[in-house]
Amino acid sequence: MKGIIDRFEGDYGIVELEGGTIINVPRNLLPDKAKEGDTLVFDESNIEIDRTDTDNRAEKVTKLMDELFE
């Protein structure tokens, strides 16, 4: 399952999962370098950052913003 970190509130990361469900994940369970906008991959016992997907999404957002403000 994948999700995207929307924001941090106190000791929790607010993560939007595929399908739109929002969950609160304790910061201590997230990877140390996790930040807003990172794509996370959840498996049975681990949470990892999907750098490829995170970078691809950031590039798309940058491109859309550039087109919007031209």
CHARMM-style PDB file with segment names, atoms N, HN, CA, C and O in Angstrom:
ATOM      1  N   MET     1       0.849  -1.159   0.000  1.00  0.00      PROA
ATOM      2  CA  MET     1       0.000   0.000   0.000  1.00  0.00      PROA
ATOM      3  C   MET     1       0.904   1.235   0.000  1.00  0.00      PROA
ATOM      4  O   MET     1       1.981   1.226   0.596  1.00  0.00      PROA
ATOM      5  N   LYS     2       0.451   2.299  -0.679  1.00  0.00      PROA
ATOM      6  HN  LYS     2      -0.424   2.306  -1.163  1.00  0.00      PROA
ATOM      7  CA  LYS     2       1.202   3.545  -0.733  1.00  0.00      PROA
ATOM      8  C   LYS     2       0.395   4.682  -0.134  1.00  0.00      PROA
ATOM      9  O   LYS     2      -0.834   4.632  -0.085  1.00  0.00      PROA
ATOM     10  N   GLY     3       1.098   5.700   0.319  1.00  0.00      PROA
ATOM     11  HN  GLY     3       2.096   5.740   0.280  1.00  0.00      PROA
ATOM     12  CA  GLY     3       0.471   6.896   0.841  1.00  0.00      PROA
ATOM     13  C   GLY     3       1.421   8.075   0.698  1.00  0.00      PROA
ATOM     14  O   GLY     3       2.616   7.893   0.462  1.00  0.00      PROA
ATOM     15  N   ILE     4       0.892   9.271   0.841  1.00  0.00      PROA
ATOM     16  HN  ILE     4      -0.078   9.418   1.033  1.00  0.00      PROA
ATOM     17  CA  ILE     4       1.684  10.490   0.716  1.00  0.00      PROA
ATOM     18  C   ILE     4       1.548  11.286   2.012  1.00  0.00      PROA
ATOM     19  O   ILE     4       0.446  11.481   2.524  1.00  0.00      PROA
ATOM     20  N   ILE     5       2.691  11.743   2.532  1.00  0.00      PROA
ATOM     21  HN  ILE     5       3.586  11.584   2.115  1.00  0.00      PROA
ATOM     22  CA  ILE     5       2.653  12.558   3.745  1.00  0.00      PROA
ATOM     23  C   ILE     5       2.093  13.930   3.380  1.00  0.00      PROA
ATOM     24  O   ILE     5       2.697  14.672   2.605  1.00  0.00      PROA
ATOM     25  N   ASP     6       0.950  14.253   3.939  1.00  0.00      PROA
ATOM     26  HN  ASP     6       0.460  13.651   4.568  1.00  0.00      PROA
ATOM     27  CA  ASP     6       0.312  15.541   3.695  1.00  0.00      PROA
ATOM     28  C   ASP     6       0.925  16.620   4.582  1.00  0.00      PROA
ATOM     29  O   ASP     6       1.220  17.724   4.126  1.00  0.00      PROA
ATOM     30  N   ARG     7       1.113  16.278   5.871  1.00  0.00      PROA
ATOM     31  HN  ARG     7       0.873  15.380   6.242  1.00  0.00      PROA
ATOM     32  CA  ARG     7       1.639  17.251   6.828  1.00  0.00      PROA
ATOM     33  C   ARG     7       1.984  16.524   8.118  1.00  0.00      PROA
ATOM     34  O   ARG     7       1.720  15.332   8.280  1.00  0.00      PROA
ATOM     35  N   PHE     8       2.581  17.279   9.026  1.00  0.00      PROA
ATOM     36  HN  PHE     8       2.795  18.247   8.894  1.00  0.00      PROA
ATOM     37  CA  PHE     8       2.864  16.770  10.365  1.00  0.00      PROA
ATOM     38  C   PHE     8       2.071  17.581  11.371  1.00  0.00      PROA
ATOM     39  O   PHE     8       1.976  18.803  11.260  1.00  0.00      PROA
ATOM     40  N   GLU     9       1.511  16.911  12.337  1.00  0.00      PROA
ATOM     41  HN  GLU     9       1.588  15.918  12.427  1.00  0.00      PROA
ATOM     42  CA  GLU     9       0.790  17.549  13.440  1.00  0.00      PROA
ATOM     43  C   GLU     9       1.265  16.902  14.732  1.00  0.00      PROA
ATOM     44  O   GLU     9       0.945  15.749  15.020  1.00  0.00      PROA
ATOM     45  N   GLY    10       2.038  17.667  15.511  1.00  0.00      PROA
ATOM     46  HN  GLY    10       2.298  18.604  15.277  1.00  0.00      PROA
ATOM     47  CA  GLY    10       2.565  17.123  16.752  1.00  0.00      PROA
ATOM     48  C   GLY    10       3.427  15.903  16.494  1.00  0.00      PROA
ATOM     49  O   GLY    10       4.385  15.959  15.723  1.00  0.00      PROA
ATOM     50  N   ASP    11       3.090  14.818  17.131  1.00  0.00      PROA
ATOM     51  HN  ASP    11       2.312  14.772  17.758  1.00  0.00      PROA
ATOM     52  CA  ASP    11       3.869  13.583  17.023  1.00  0.00      PROA
ATOM     53  C   ASP    11       3.380  12.660  15.907  1.00  0.00      PROA
ATOM     54  O   ASP    11       3.733  11.481  15.877  1.00  0.00      PROA
ATOM     55  N   TYR    12       2.572  13.192  14.991  1.00  0.00      PROA
ATOM     56  HN  TYR    12       2.285  14.149  15.015  1.00  0.00      PROA
ATOM     57  CA  TYR    12       1.992  12.357  13.936  1.00  0.00      PROA
ATOM     58  C   TYR    12       2.243  12.923  12.542  1.00  0.00      PROA
ATOM     59  O   TYR    12       2.265  14.136  12.329  1.00  0.00      PROA
ATOM     60  N   GLY    13       2.431  12.001  11.604  1.00  0.00      PROA
ATOM     61  HN  GLY    13       2.414  11.016  11.778  1.00  0.00      PROA
ATOM     62  CA  GLY    13       2.414  12.346  10.192  1.00  0.00      PROA
ATOM     63  C   GLY    13       1.015  12.054   9.685  1.00  0.00      PROA
ATOM     64  O   GLY    13       0.475  10.975   9.927  1.00  0.00      PROA
ATOM     65  N   ILE    14       0.425  13.013   8.981  1.00  0.00      PROA
ATOM     66  HN  ILE    14       0.864  13.890   8.784  1.00  0.00      PROA
ATOM     67  CA  ILE    14      -0.902  12.830   8.404  1.00  0.00      PROA
ATOM     68  C   ILE    14      -0.679  12.329   6.983  1.00  0.00      PROA
ATOM     69  O   ILE    14      -0.114  13.034   6.148  1.00  0.00      PROA
ATOM     70  N   VAL    15      -1.126  11.111   6.718  1.00  0.00      PROA
ATOM     71  HN  VAL    15      -1.586  10.538   7.397  1.00  0.00      PROA
ATOM     72  CA  VAL    15      -0.826  10.428   5.460  1.00  0.00      PROA
ATOM     73  C   VAL    15      -2.120  10.126   4.720  1.00  0.00      PROA
ATOM     74  O   VAL    15      -3.068   9.579   5.283  1.00  0.00      PROA
ATOM     75  N   GLU    16      -2.135  10.501   3.428  1.00  0.00      PROA
ATOM     76  HN  GLU    16      -1.365  10.946   2.970  1.00  0.00      PROA
ATOM     77  CA  GLU    16      -3.271  10.155   2.573  1.00  0.00      PROA
ATOM     78  C   GLU    16      -2.922   8.891   1.808  1.00  0.00      PROA
ATOM     79  O   GLU    16      -1.964   8.859   1.036  1.00  0.00      PROA
ATOM     80  N   LEU    17      -3.705   7.859   2.032  1.00  0.00      PROA
ATOM     81  HN  LEU    17      -4.484   7.885   2.659  1.00  0.00      PROA
ATOM     82  CA  LEU    17      -3.496   6.583   1.353  1.00  0.00      PROA
ATOM     83  C   LEU    17      -4.150   6.589  -0.017  1.00  0.00      PROA
ATOM     84  O   LEU    17      -4.986   7.438  -0.327  1.00  0.00      PROA
ATOM     85  N   GLU    18      -3.748   5.620  -0.830  1.00  0.00      PROA
ATOM     86  HN  GLU    18      -3.068   4.931  -0.579  1.00  0.00      PROA
ATOM     87  CA  GLU    18      -4.413   5.440  -2.115  1.00  0.00      PROA
ATOM     88  C   GLU    18      -5.896   5.264  -1.842  1.00  0.00      PROA
ATOM     89  O   GLU    18      -6.271   4.520  -0.936  1.00  0.00      PROA
ATOM     90  N   GLY    19      -6.734   5.925  -2.600  1.00  0.00      PROA
ATOM     91  HN  GLY    19      -6.429   6.529  -3.336  1.00  0.00      PROA
ATOM     92  CA  GLY    19      -8.167   5.839  -2.382  1.00  0.00      PROA
ATOM     93  C   GLY    19      -8.698   6.978  -1.529  1.00  0.00      PROA
ATOM     94  O   GLY    19      -9.912   7.133  -1.395  1.00  0.00      PROA
ATOM     95  N   GLY    20      -7.793   7.794  -0.938  1.00  0.00      PROA
ATOM     96  HN  GLY    20      -6.806   7.668  -1.046  1.00  0.00      PROA
ATOM     97  CA  GLY    20      -8.222   8.982  -0.235  1.00  0.00      PROA
ATOM     98  C   GLY    20      -8.385   8.877   1.261  1.00  0.00      PROA
ATOM     99  O   GLY    20      -8.697   9.873   1.915  1.00  0.00      PROA
ATOM    100  N   THR    21      -8.184   7.697   1.826  1.00  0.00      PROA
ATOM    101  HN  THR    21      -7.932   6.888   1.295  1.00  0.00      PROA
ATOM    102  CA  THR    21      -8.289   7.553   3.279  1.00  0.00      PROA
ATOM    103  C   THR    21      -7.123   8.285   3.942  1.00  0.00      PROA
ATOM    104  O   THR    21      -5.985   8.196   3.482  1.00  0.00      PROA
ATOM    105  N   ILE    22      -7.415   9.011   5.029  1.00  0.00      PROA
ATOM    106  HN  ILE    22      -8.340   9.084   5.403  1.00  0.00      PROA
ATOM    107  CA  ILE    22      -6.389   9.729   5.784  1.00  0.00      PROA
ATOM    108  C   ILE    22      -6.107   8.962   7.070  1.00  0.00      PROA
ATOM    109  O   ILE    22      -7.029   8.562   7.781  1.00  0.00      PROA
ATOM    110  N   ILE    23      -4.817   8.762   7.364  1.00  0.00      PROA
ATOM    111  HN  ILE    23      -4.068   9.087   6.787  1.00  0.00      PROA
ATOM    112  CA  ILE    23      -4.441   8.101   8.607  1.00  0.00      PROA
ATOM    113  C   ILE    23      -3.389   8.942   9.335  1.00  0.00      PROA
ATOM    114  O   ILE    23      -2.668   9.726   8.717  1.00  0.00      PROA
ATOM    115  N   ASN    24      -3.313   8.768  10.639  1.00  0.00      PROA
ATOM    116  HN  ASN    24      -3.898   8.131  11.141  1.00  0.00      PROA
ATOM    117  CA  ASN    24      -2.285   9.397  11.463  1.00  0.00      PROA
ATOM    118  C   ASN    24      -1.243   8.334  11.789  1.00  0.00      PROA
ATOM    119  O   ASN    24      -1.565   7.292  12.360  1.00  0.00      PROA
ATOM    120  N   VAL    25       0.008   8.605  11.420  1.00  0.00      PROA
ATOM    121  HN  VAL    25       0.269   9.452  10.956  1.00  0.00      PROA
ATOM    122  CA  VAL    25       1.085   7.658  11.672  1.00  0.00      PROA
ATOM    123  C   VAL    25       2.054   8.299  12.672  1.00  0.00      PROA
ATOM    124  O   VAL    25       2.557   9.394  12.424  1.00  0.00      PROA
ATOM    125  N   PRO    26       2.318   7.631  13.793  1.00  0.00      PROA
ATOM    126  CA  PRO    26       3.276   8.188  14.742  1.00  0.00      PROA
ATOM    127  C   PRO    26       4.622   8.463  14.062  1.00  0.00      PROA
ATOM    128  O   PRO    26       5.121   7.631  13.304  1.00  0.00      PROA
ATOM    129  N   ARG    27       5.202   9.634  14.336  1.00  0.00      PROA
ATOM    130  HN  ARG    27       4.797  10.310  14.951  1.00  0.00      PROA
ATOM    131  CA  ARG    27       6.480  10.015  13.719  1.00  0.00      PROA
ATOM    132  C   ARG    27       7.556   8.966  13.955  1.00  0.00      PROA
ATOM    133  O   ARG    27       8.386   8.723  13.079  1.00  0.00      PROA
ATOM    134  N   ASN    28       7.552   8.343  15.124  1.00  0.00      PROA
ATOM    135  HN  ASN    28       6.878   8.539  15.836  1.00  0.00      PROA
ATOM    136  CA  ASN    28       8.603   7.373  15.419  1.00  0.00      PROA
ATOM    137  C   ASN    28       8.511   6.121  14.544  1.00  0.00      PROA
ATOM    138  O   ASN    28       9.451   5.326  14.515  1.00  0.00      PROA
ATOM    139  N   LEU    29       7.404   5.932  13.834  1.00  0.00      PROA
ATOM    140  HN  LEU    29       6.641   6.577  13.857  1.00  0.00      PROA
ATOM    141  CA  LEU    29       7.279   4.804  12.906  1.00  0.00      PROA
ATOM    142  C   LEU    29       7.674   5.182  11.484  1.00  0.00      PROA
ATOM    143  O   LEU    29       7.888   4.309  10.643  1.00  0.00      PROA
ATOM    144  N   LEU    30       7.770   6.486  11.214  1.00  0.00      PROA
ATOM    145  HN  LEU    30       7.596   7.195  11.897  1.00  0.00      PROA
ATOM    146  CA  LEU    30       8.142   6.959   9.877  1.00  0.00      PROA
ATOM    147  C   LEU    30       9.664   6.943   9.714  1.00  0.00      PROA
ATOM    148  O   LEU    30      10.393   7.032  10.702  1.00  0.00      PROA
ATOM    149  N   PRO    31      10.147   6.830   8.471  1.00  0.00      PROA
ATOM    150  CA  PRO    31      11.597   6.922   8.255  1.00  0.00      PROA
ATOM    151  C   PRO    31      12.128   8.254   8.786  1.00  0.00      PROA
ATOM    152  O   PRO    31      11.421   9.262   8.753  1.00  0.00      PROA
ATOM    153  N   ASP    32      13.357   8.262   9.272  1.00  0.00      PROA
ATOM    154  HN  ASP    32      13.931   7.443   9.299  1.00  0.00      PROA
ATOM    155  CA  ASP    32      13.957   9.449   9.888  1.00  0.00      PROA
ATOM    156  C   ASP    32      13.911  10.694   9.000  1.00  0.00      PROA
ATOM    157  O   ASP    32      13.680  11.795   9.499  1.00  0.00      PROA
ATOM    158  N   LYS    33      14.124  10.540   7.719  1.00  0.00      PROA
ATOM    159  HN  LYS    33      14.313   9.645   7.313  1.00  0.00      PROA
ATOM    160  CA  LYS    33      14.201  11.692   6.823  1.00  0.00      PROA
ATOM    161  C   LYS    33      12.891  11.979   6.100  1.00  0.00      PROA
ATOM    162  O   LYS    33      12.879  12.729   5.124  1.00  0.00      PROA
ATOM    163  N   ALA    34      11.802  11.402   6.555  1.00  0.00      PROA
ATOM    164  HN  ALA    34      11.811  10.793   7.347  1.00  0.00      PROA
ATOM    165  CA  ALA    34      10.494  11.612   5.914  1.00  0.00      PROA
ATOM    166  C   ALA    34      10.079  13.066   6.056  1.00  0.00      PROA
ATOM    167  O   ALA    34      10.258  13.688   7.103  1.00  0.00      PROA
ATOM    168  N   LYS    35       9.506  13.603   4.948  1.00  0.00      PROA
ATOM    169  HN  LYS    35       9.360  13.098   4.097  1.00  0.00      PROA
ATOM    170  CA  LYS    35       9.038  14.985   4.964  1.00  0.00      PROA
ATOM    171  C   LYS    35       7.725  15.079   4.194  1.00  0.00      PROA
ATOM    172  O   LYS    35       7.310  14.138   3.518  1.00  0.00      PROA
ATOM    173  N   GLU    36       7.082  16.243   4.315  1.00  0.00      PROA
ATOM    174  HN  GLU    36       7.419  17.008   4.864  1.00  0.00      PROA
ATOM    175  CA  GLU    36       5.820  16.464   3.610  1.00  0.00      PROA
ATOM    176  C   GLU    36       6.026  16.241   2.117  1.00  0.00      PROA
ATOM    177  O   GLU    36       7.017  16.685   1.537  1.00  0.00      PROA
ATOM    178  N   GLY    37       5.067  15.543   1.505  1.00  0.00      PROA
ATOM    179  HN  GLY    37       4.262  15.183   1.976  1.00  0.00      PROA
ATOM    180  CA  GLY    37       5.129  15.276   0.076  1.00  0.00      PROA
ATOM    181  C   GLY    37       5.783  13.965  -0.290  1.00  0.00      PROA
ATOM    182  O   GLY    37       5.694  13.538  -1.441  1.00  0.00      PROA
ATOM    183  N   ASP    38       6.443  13.306   0.662  1.00  0.00      PROA
ATOM    184  HN  ASP    38       6.516  13.652   1.597  1.00  0.00      PROA
ATOM    185  CA  ASP    38       7.083  12.026   0.361  1.00  0.00      PROA
ATOM    186  C   ASP    38       6.036  10.942   0.154  1.00  0.00      PROA
ATOM    187  O   ASP    38       5.020  10.891   0.848  1.00  0.00      PROA
ATOM    188  N   THR    39       6.309  10.077  -0.820  1.00  0.00      PROA
ATOM    189  HN  THR    39       7.134  10.118  -1.383  1.00  0.00      PROA
ATOM    190  CA  THR    39       5.492   8.889  -1.029  1.00  0.00      PROA
ATOM    191  C   THR    39       6.039   7.784  -0.143  1.00  0.00      PROA
ATOM    192  O   THR    39       7.238   7.506  -0.145  1.00  0.00      PROA
ATOM    193  N   LEU    40       5.151   7.158   0.613  1.00  0.00      PROA
ATOM    194  HN  LEU    40       4.177   7.384   0.615  1.00  0.00      PROA
ATOM    195  CA  LEU    40       5.538   6.072   1.503  1.00  0.00      PROA
ATOM    196  C   LEU    40       4.996   4.754   0.978  1.00  0.00      PROA
ATOM    197  O   LEU    40       3.910   4.691   0.402  1.00  0.00      PROA
ATOM    198  N   VAL    41       5.769   3.715   1.188  1.00  0.00      PROA
ATOM    199  HN  VAL    41       6.651   3.766   1.656  1.00  0.00      PROA
ATOM    200  CA  VAL    41       5.336   2.358   0.869  1.00  0.00      PROA
ATOM    201  C   VAL    41       5.223   1.606   2.188  1.00  0.00      PROA
ATOM    202  O   VAL    41       6.186   1.508   2.947  1.00  0.00      PROA
ATOM    203  N   PHE    42       4.030   1.076   2.447  1.00  0.00      PROA
ATOM    204  HN  PHE    42       3.247   1.155   1.830  1.00  0.00      PROA
ATOM    205  CA  PHE    42       3.761   0.311   3.668  1.00  0.00      PROA
ATOM    206  C   PHE    42       3.749  -1.165   3.315  1.00  0.00      PROA
ATOM    207  O   PHE    42       3.028  -1.578   2.406  1.00  0.00      PROA
ATOM    208  N   ASP    43       4.539  -1.970   4.023  1.00  0.00      PROA
ATOM    209  HN  ASP    43       5.125  -1.635   4.761  1.00  0.00      PROA
ATOM    210  CA  ASP    43       4.388  -3.413   3.898  1.00  0.00      PROA
ATOM    211  C   ASP    43       4.072  -3.963   5.280  1.00  0.00      PROA
ATOM    212  O   ASP    43       3.766  -3.186   6.184  1.00  0.00      PROA
ATOM    213  N   GLU    44       4.135  -5.253   5.470  1.00  0.00      PROA
ATOM    214  HN  GLU    44       4.384  -5.884   4.735  1.00  0.00      PROA
ATOM    215  CA  GLU    44       3.668  -5.859   6.714  1.00  0.00      PROA
ATOM    216  C   GLU    44       4.334  -5.286   7.969  1.00  0.00      PROA
ATOM    217  O   GLU    44       3.677  -5.129   8.998  1.00  0.00      PROA
ATOM    218  N   SER    45       5.626  -4.974   7.892  1.00  0.00      PROA
ATOM    219  HN  SER    45       6.160  -5.102   7.056  1.00  0.00      PROA
ATOM    220  CA  SER    45       6.327  -4.557   9.104  1.00  0.00      PROA
ATOM    221  C   SER    45       7.241  -3.355   8.910  1.00  0.00      PROA
ATOM    222  O   SER    45       8.077  -3.070   9.767  1.00  0.00      PROA
ATOM    223  N   ASN    46       7.092  -2.645   7.793  1.00  0.00      PROA
ATOM    224  HN  ASN    46       6.413  -2.877   7.096  1.00  0.00      PROA
ATOM    225  CA  ASN    46       8.040  -1.594   7.472  1.00  0.00      PROA
ATOM    226  C   ASN    46       7.367  -0.459   6.714  1.00  0.00      PROA
ATOM    227  O   ASN    46       6.380  -0.665   6.007  1.00  0.00      PROA
ATOM    228  N   ILE    47       7.913   0.734   6.871  1.00  0.00      PROA
ATOM    229  HN  ILE    47       8.715   0.901   7.446  1.00  0.00      PROA
ATOM    230  CA  ILE    47       7.484   1.889   6.089  1.00  0.00      PROA
ATOM    231  C   ILE    47       8.738   2.474   5.449  1.00  0.00      PROA
ATOM    232  O   ILE    47       9.697   2.804   6.146  1.00  0.00      PROA
ATOM    233  N   GLU    48       8.734   2.602   4.128  1.00  0.00      PROA
ATOM    234  HN  GLU    48       7.955   2.334   3.562  1.00  0.00      PROA
ATOM    235  CA  GLU    48       9.881   3.146   3.412  1.00  0.00      PROA
ATOM    236  C   GLU    48       9.440   4.288   2.520  1.00  0.00      PROA
ATOM    237  O   GLU    48       8.279   4.365   2.117  1.00  0.00      PROA
ATOM    238  N   ILE    49      10.382   5.182   2.213  1.00  0.00      PROA
ATOM    239  HN  ILE    49      11.325   5.120   2.541  1.00  0.00      PROA
ATOM    240  CA  ILE    49      10.123   6.278   1.279  1.00  0.00      PROA
ATOM    241  C   ILE    49      10.387   5.770  -0.128  1.00  0.00      PROA
ATOM    242  O   ILE    49      11.431   5.175  -0.393  1.00  0.00      PROA
ATOM    243  N   ASP    50       9.440   6.004  -1.030  1.00  0.00      PROA
ATOM    244  HN  ASP    50       8.592   6.488  -0.815  1.00  0.00      PROA
ATOM    245  CA  ASP    50       9.612   5.678  -2.448  1.00  0.00      PROA
ATOM    246  C   ASP    50      10.181   6.931  -3.115  1.00  0.00      PROA
ATOM    247  O   ASP    50       9.428   7.801  -3.554  1.00  0.00      PROA
ATOM    248  N   ARG    51      11.508   7.022  -3.190  1.00  0.00      PROA
ATOM    249  HN  ARG    51      12.120   6.316  -2.834  1.00  0.00      PROA
ATOM    250  CA  ARG    51      12.174   8.217  -3.731  1.00  0.00      PROA
ATOM    251  C   ARG    51      11.814   8.458  -5.199  1.00  0.00      PROA
ATOM    252  O   ARG    51      11.637   9.605  -5.610  1.00  0.00      PROA
ATOM    253  N   THR    52      11.707   7.407  -5.978  1.00  0.00      PROA
ATOM    254  HN  THR    52      11.851   6.475  -5.645  1.00  0.00      PROA
ATOM    255  CA  THR    52      11.396   7.566  -7.393  1.00  0.00      PROA
ATOM    256  C   THR    52      10.034   8.212  -7.570  1.00  0.00      PROA
ATOM    257  O   THR    52       9.897   9.171  -8.330  1.00  0.00      PROA
ATOM    258  N   ASP    53       9.033   7.700  -6.881  1.00  0.00      PROA
ATOM    259  HN  ASP    53       9.144   6.921  -6.264  1.00  0.00      PROA
ATOM    260  CA  ASP    53       7.688   8.265  -6.998  1.00  0.00      PROA
ATOM    261  C   ASP    53       7.640   9.684  -6.435  1.00  0.00      PROA
ATOM    262  O   ASP    53       6.995  10.558  -7.014  1.00  0.00      PROA
ATOM    263  N   THR    54       8.316   9.918  -5.311  1.00  0.00      PROA
ATOM    264  HN  THR    54       8.840   9.208  -4.840  1.00  0.00      PROA
ATOM    265  CA  THR    54       8.357  11.254  -4.716  1.00  0.00      PROA
ATOM    266  C   THR    54       8.961  12.250  -5.701  1.00  0.00      PROA
ATOM    267  O   THR    54       8.412  13.333  -5.900  1.00  0.00      PROA
ATOM    268  N   ASP    55      10.091  11.890  -6.319  1.00  0.00      PROA
ATOM    269  HN  ASP    55      10.537  11.010  -6.157  1.00  0.00      PROA
ATOM    270  CA  ASP    55      10.759  12.777  -7.274  1.00  0.00      PROA
ATOM    271  C   ASP    55       9.896  13.008  -8.514  1.00  0.00      PROA
ATOM    272  O   ASP    55       9.820  14.131  -9.012  1.00  0.00      PROA
ATOM    273  N   ASN    56       9.250  11.965  -9.012  1.00  0.00      PROA
ATOM    274  HN  ASN    56       9.311  11.052  -8.607  1.00  0.00      PROA
ATOM    275  CA  ASN    56       8.380  12.109 -10.192  1.00  0.00      PROA
ATOM    276  C   ASN    56       7.199  13.036  -9.905  1.00  0.00      PROA
ATOM    277  O   ASN    56       6.844  13.867 -10.742  1.00  0.00      PROA
ATOM    278  N   ARG    57       6.592  12.897  -8.729  1.00  0.00      PROA
ATOM    279  HN  ARG    57       6.880  12.222  -8.050  1.00  0.00      PROA
ATOM    280  CA  ARG    57       5.468  13.770  -8.371  1.00  0.00      PROA
ATOM    281  C   ARG    57       5.925  15.214  -8.235  1.00  0.00      PROA
ATOM    282  O   ARG    57       5.215  16.127  -8.656  1.00  0.00      PROA
ATOM    283  N   ALA    58       7.101  15.436  -7.653  1.00  0.00      PROA
ATOM    284  HN  ALA    58       7.678  14.694  -7.311  1.00  0.00      PROA
ATOM    285  CA  ALA    58       7.626  16.794  -7.487  1.00  0.00      PROA
ATOM    286  C   ALA    58       7.886  17.436  -8.844  1.00  0.00      PROA
ATOM    287  O   ALA    58       7.600  18.618  -9.036  1.00  0.00      PROA
ATOM    288  N   GLU    59       8.426  16.667  -9.785  1.00  0.00      PROA
ATOM    289  HN  GLU    59       8.659  15.707  -9.629  1.00  0.00      PROA
ATOM    290  CA  GLU    59       8.670  17.190 -11.132  1.00  0.00      PROA
ATOM    291  C   GLU    59       7.361  17.580 -11.818  1.00  0.00      PROA
ATOM    292  O   GLU    59       7.289  18.621 -12.471  1.00  0.00      PROA
ATOM    293  N   LYS    60       6.333  16.754 -11.675  1.00  0.00      PROA
ATOM    294  HN  LYS    60       6.391  15.908 -11.146  1.00  0.00      PROA
ATOM    295  CA  LYS    60       5.032  17.060 -12.282  1.00  0.00      PROA
ATOM    296  C   LYS    60       4.442  18.339 -11.702  1.00  0.00      PROA
ATOM    297  O   LYS    60       3.903  19.167 -12.436  1.00  0.00      PROA
ATOM    298  N   VAL    61       4.543  18.500 -10.389  1.00  0.00      PROA
ATOM    299  HN  VAL    61       4.981  17.827  -9.792  1.00  0.00      PROA
ATOM    300  CA  VAL    61       4.007  19.698  -9.737  1.00  0.00      PROA
ATOM    301  C   VAL    61       4.765  20.930 -10.199  1.00  0.00      PROA
ATOM    302  O   VAL    61       4.157  21.962 -10.484  1.00  0.00      PROA
ATOM    303  N   THR    62       6.081  20.834 -10.277  1.00  0.00      PROA
ATOM    304  HN  THR    62       6.574  19.996 -10.046  1.00  0.00      PROA
ATOM    305  CA  THR    62       6.902  21.961 -10.737  1.00  0.00      PROA
ATOM    306  C   THR    62       6.518  22.334 -12.173  1.00  0.00      PROA
ATOM    307  O   THR    62       6.371  23.514 -12.491  1.00  0.00      PROA
ATOM    308  N   LYS    63       6.358  21.346 -13.021  1.00  0.00      PROA
ATOM    309  HN  LYS    63       6.477  20.388 -12.763  1.00  0.00      PROA
ATOM    310  CA  LYS    63       5.987  21.606 -14.412  1.00  0.00      PROA
ATOM    311  C   LYS    63       4.627  22.292 -14.499  1.00  0.00      PROA
ATOM    312  O   LYS    63       4.463  23.259 -15.243  1.00  0.00      PROA
ATOM    313  N   LEU    64       3.655  21.794 -13.742  1.00  0.00      PROA
ATOM    314  HN  LEU    64       3.788  21.009 -13.138  1.00  0.00      PROA
ATOM    315  CA  LEU    64       2.322  22.406 -13.746  1.00  0.00      PROA
ATOM    316  C   LEU    64       2.363  23.851 -13.250  1.00  0.00      PROA
ATOM    317  O   LEU    64       1.692  24.721 -13.806  1.00  0.00      PROA
ATOM    318  N   MET    65       3.143  24.101 -12.213  1.00  0.00      PROA
ATOM    319  HN  MET    65       3.688  23.394 -11.762  1.00  0.00      PROA
ATOM    320  CA  MET    65       3.260  25.465 -11.688  1.00  0.00      PROA
ATOM    321  C   MET    65       3.922  26.393 -12.708  1.00  0.00      PROA
ATOM    322  O   MET    65       3.506  27.539 -12.878  1.00  0.00      PROA
ATOM    323  N   ASP    66       4.955  25.885 -13.384  1.00  0.00      PROA
ATOM    324  HN  ASP    66       5.292  24.953 -13.246  1.00  0.00      PROA
ATOM    325  CA  ASP    66       5.618  26.688 -14.411  1.00  0.00      PROA
ATOM    326  C   ASP    66       4.647  27.037 -15.533  1.00  0.00      PROA
ATOM    327  O   ASP    66       4.631  28.172 -16.008  1.00  0.00      PROA
ATOM    328  N   GLU    67       3.837  26.071 -15.959  1.00  0.00      PROA
ATOM    329  HN  GLU    67       3.850  25.149 -15.573  1.00  0.00      PROA
ATOM    330  CA  GLU    67       2.864  26.323 -17.015  1.00  0.00      PROA
ATOM    331  C   GLU    67       1.790  27.297 -16.564  1.00  0.00      PROA
ATOM    332  O   GLU    67       1.340  28.136 -17.345  1.00  0.00      PROA
ATOM    333  N   LEU    68       1.385  27.193 -15.331  1.00  0.00      PROA
ATOM    334  HN  LEU    68       1.751  26.512 -14.696  1.00  0.00      PROA
ATOM    335  CA  LEU    68       0.344  28.051 -14.796  1.00  0.00      PROA
ATOM    336  C   LEU    68       0.795  29.504 -14.712  1.00  0.00      PROA
ATOM    337  O   LEU    68       0.013  30.411 -14.996  1.00  0.00      PROA
ATOM    338  N   PHE    69       2.032  29.730 -14.331  1.00  0.00      PROA
ATOM    339  HN  PHE    69       2.668  28.993 -14.101  1.00  0.00      PROA
ATOM    340  CA  PHE    69       2.515  31.085 -14.107  1.00  0.00      PROA
ATOM    341  C   PHE    69       3.304  31.672 -15.272  1.00  0.00      PROA
ATOM    342  O   PHE    69       3.965  32.698 -15.110  1.00  0.00      PROA
ATOM    343  N   GLU    70       3.247  31.046 -16.437  1.00  0.00      PROA
ATOM    344  HN  GLU    70       2.710  30.213 -16.569  1.00  0.00      PROA
ATOM    345  CA  GLU    70       3.920  31.602 -17.620  1.00  0.00      PROA
ATOM    346  C   GLU    70       3.164  32.792 -18.163  1.00  0.00      PROA
ATOM    347  OT1 GLU    70       3.582  33.388 -19.156  1.00  0.00      PROA
TER     348      GLU     70
END
